[in-house]
């Protein structure tokens, strides 16, 4: 009988230790409060689906796949919070000086919001972009959802088009582009 009581105490202690470690990790990474459902940052959780071993031999979360949207992605984190599931995207760069996230980062976060809605069937109240120096909360509004769907449609049309024109006037973007050697409109 005493062994059973000791075993129960050990299990309770282990659960409390794990919960404390999870809270510490959430504070360290700046994650919103809630249960961690998914992590693509080297510590897979496997709560949404079983983890898989990637090409590099490392255990990782399976990507979220939406055949309806033709979209696949691996958010850095998914947090089950009050009001729904919150995608969190971690960036190694500093936040822009004006405090507004880059459009491309918002578009990526919105794509993860679409995936959560379709694949998990859960509402998404907002998403978070965690920059090196601060965190930006992005409300997932109907307007952002429609913008993300329009971007997906634009990308499909570009994929099927015979000719796609450059969408910017920034030589630095061209210099870093993988298509610059074959692009007829390259600026660099």
C-alpha positions as CSV (number, residue, x, y, z in Angstrom):
1,X,0.0,0.0,0.0
2,X,2.8,2.4,0.9
3,X,4.4,1.8,-2.5
4,X,1.2,2.8,-4.2
5,X,1.1,6.1,-2.2
6,X,4.8,6.8,-3.0
7,X,4.2,6.0,-6.7
8,X,1.2,8.4,-6.7
9,X,3.3,11.1,-5.0
10,X,6.1,10.7,-7.6
11,X,3.6,11.0,-10.5
12,X,2.1,14.1,-9.0
13,X,5.6,15.6,-8.5
14,X,6.6,14.7,-12.1
15,X,3.5,16.3,-13.5
16,X,4.1,19.5,-11.4
17,X,7.7,19.6,-12.6
18,X,6.7,19.2,-16.2
19,X,4.1,22.0,-15.9
20,X,6.6,24.3,-14.3
21,X,9.1,23.6,-17.1
22,X,6.4,24.3,-19.7
23,X,5.6,27.6,-18.1
24,X,9.3,28.6,-17.9
25,X,9.7,27.7,-21.6
26,X,6.6,29.8,-22.5
27,X,8.0,32.8,-20.6
28,X,11.5,32.4,-22.1
29,X,10.1,32.3,-25.7
30,X,7.4,35.0,-25.1
31,X,4.6,32.7,-25.9
32,X,1.0,33.7,-25.0
33,X,-0.6,31.9,-22.1
34,X,-2.2,28.6,-22.9
35,X,-1.4,24.9,-23.7
36,X,1.3,24.3,-26.2
37,X,-0.2,22.2,-29.1
38,X,2.6,22.3,-31.7
39,X,6.2,23.3,-31.9
40,X,8.4,23.4,-35.0
41,X,11.5,24.8,-33.1
42,X,13.3,21.6,-32.3
43,X,11.1,20.4,-29.4
44,X,8.1,18.7,-31.1
45,X,5.0,18.2,-29.0
46,X,3.0,15.8,-31.1
47,X,-0.4,16.8,-29.7
48,X,-2.0,17.5,-33.1
49,X,-0.6,14.4,-34.9
50,X,2.2,12.0,-34.2
51,X,5.7,13.5,-34.9
52,X,7.8,12.3,-37.8
53,X,11.5,11.9,-38.5
54,X,12.6,14.5,-41.1
55,X,15.1,14.1,-43.9
56,X,17.9,15.2,-41.5
57,X,17.0,12.4,-39.1
58,X,15.5,14.8,-36.6
59,X,12.1,14.3,-34.9
60,X,9.7,17.1,-35.9
61,X,6.0,18.0,-36.1
62,X,4.1,17.0,-39.2
63,X,3.2,19.9,-41.3
64,X,-0.4,21.2,-41.4
65,X,-1.8,20.3,-44.8
66,X,-5.0,21.7,-46.3
67,X,-6.1,20.2,-49.5
68,X,-9.0,22.6,-49.7
69,X,-6.7,25.6,-49.7
70,X,-3.7,23.9,-51.4
71,X,-1.6,25.1,-48.5
72,X,1.0,23.4,-46.3
73,X,2.9,24.9,-43.4
74,X,4.7,24.4,-40.1
75,X,4.0,27.3,-37.7
76,X,6.7,27.7,-35.1
77,X,4.2,27.3,-32.3
78,X,0.4,26.8,-31.9
79,X,-1.0,27.7,-28.5
80,X,-4.4,26.6,-27.3
81,X,-5.6,29.8,-25.6
82,X,-8.9,31.3,-24.5
83,X,-10.9,32.0,-27.6
84,X,-9.1,29.5,-29.9
85,X,-5.7,28.5,-31.2
86,X,-3.0,31.1,-31.6
87,X,-0.2,30.7,-34.1
88,X,3.2,32.1,-33.1
89,X,5.9,32.9,-35.7
90,X,9.5,33.5,-34.4
91,X,11.7,35.8,-36.4
92,X,15.4,36.3,-35.8
93,X,15.3,39.9,-37.0
94,X,14.5,43.0,-35.1
95,X,11.0,44.5,-35.4
96,X,10.8,47.3,-37.9
97,X,11.4,50.7,-36.3
98,X,7.8,51.8,-36.7
99,X,6.6,48.8,-34.7
100,X,4.5,47.4,-37.6
101,X,5.4,43.9,-38.7
102,X,6.6,43.3,-42.3
103,X,3.8,42.6,-44.7
104,X,5.4,39.3,-45.7
105,X,5.5,38.2,-42.0
106,X,1.8,39.1,-41.6
107,X,1.0,37.1,-44.7
108,X,2.9,34.1,-43.4
109,X,1.1,34.3,-40.1
110,X,-2.3,34.7,-41.9
111,X,-1.5,31.5,-43.8
112,X,-1.0,29.7,-40.5
113,X,-4.3,31.1,-39.3
114,X,-6.0,29.7,-42.4
115,X,-4.4,26.3,-41.8
116,X,-5.5,26.2,-38.2
117,X,-9.1,27.0,-39.2
118,X,-9.2,24.4,-42.0
119,X,-7.0,21.6,-40.6
120,X,-7.9,21.8,-36.9
121,X,-11.4,23.3,-37.3
122,X,-10.6,25.8,-34.5
123,X,-11.2,29.6,-34.3
124,X,-8.1,31.9,-34.4
125,X,-8.6,35.1,-32.4
126,X,-5.1,36.5,-33.2
127,X,-1.5,35.5,-34.1
128,X,1.8,36.6,-32.7
129,X,5.0,37.5,-34.5
130,X,7.9,37.3,-32.0
131,X,10.8,39.5,-33.2
132,X,14.3,39.5,-31.6
133,X,13.4,42.6,-29.6
134,X,9.7,42.5,-29.2
135,X,6.4,40.7,-29.9
136,X,3.6,42.0,-32.1
137,X,0.1,40.8,-31.8
138,X,-1.8,40.6,-35.1
139,X,-5.6,40.4,-34.8
140,X,-7.0,37.8,-37.2
141,X,-9.9,39.8,-38.7
142,X,-12.2,39.0,-41.6
143,X,-10.2,41.5,-43.6
144,X,-6.9,39.7,-42.9
145,X,-8.5,36.4,-43.7
146,X,-9.8,37.7,-47.1
147,X,-6.4,39.2,-47.8
148,X,-4.7,35.9,-47.2
149,X,-7.2,34.0,-49.4
150,X,-6.7,36.7,-52.2
151,X,-2.9,36.2,-51.9
152,X,-3.3,32.4,-52.3
153,X,-5.4,33.0,-55.4
154,X,-2.8,35.4,-56.8
155,X,-0.1,32.9,-56.2
156,X,-2.1,30.2,-58.0
157,X,-2.6,32.5,-61.0
158,X,1.1,33.4,-61.1
159,X,2.0,29.7,-61.0
160,X,-0.2,29.0,-64.0
161,X,0.8,32.1,-65.9
162,X,3.2,32.0,-68.8
163,X,4.9,35.2,-67.7
164,X,5.2,36.7,-64.2
165,X,6.5,40.2,-63.7
166,X,8.7,41.4,-60.8
167,X,6.5,42.8,-58.0
168,X,9.0,45.4,-56.5
169,X,11.7,48.0,-57.3
170,X,14.2,46.9,-54.7
171,X,17.6,45.9,-56.0
172,X,18.5,44.3,-52.6
173,X,15.6,41.9,-53.0
174,X,16.7,41.0,-56.5
175,X,20.3,40.4,-55.3
176,X,19.1,37.8,-52.8
177,X,16.6,36.1,-55.1
178,X,17.1,32.5,-56.2
179,X,15.6,33.3,-59.6
180,X,17.9,36.3,-60.5
181,X,20.0,34.3,-63.0
182,X,17.0,33.6,-65.2
183,X,14.9,36.7,-64.5
184,X,14.5,39.1,-67.4
185,X,13.5,41.9,-65.0
186,X,16.3,41.6,-62.4
187,X,17.5,44.9,-60.9
188,X,20.8,43.5,-59.6
